[in-house]
Amino acid sequence: MTATDFINQKLKRSRRYVFERKDFDNYASYDQIGRVLKKLVAQGELMKVGYGLYTKSTINSLTNKPMPKNPGGTDAIMREILKLRGVDFEMDAISKKSINGKSTQIPASIQYKWDSKQFNRIIKVGNRVLSNRQ
């Protein structure tokens, strides 16, 4: 089996939606992994969301552009990235109430706060940008 086959197999078997480049270290060399990930991004099977971070994706039938595969949308991907990196974060009050079922109002977008010393990157999923700089 080739490195592409191993990585495709891991992506299909995994329940996670966000992956780091280092998740594939035991399958091939650093350069090979980079080439395979670049190829998968070009095919629309993965989306690059940040430095060394990728998420599963599908091609949108209306726009023919890749979109996240996670059923929770971009906000679920943002939470998964922060949890993957071990960042302690909190959401705004309206979003917490909506997620916990205490409110029927649905916020347009969820705002996150965390210590910038723990995580100081900008993550972009589609048009949504996750950043602690506001």
Disulfide bonds with the S-S distance in Angstrom:
none
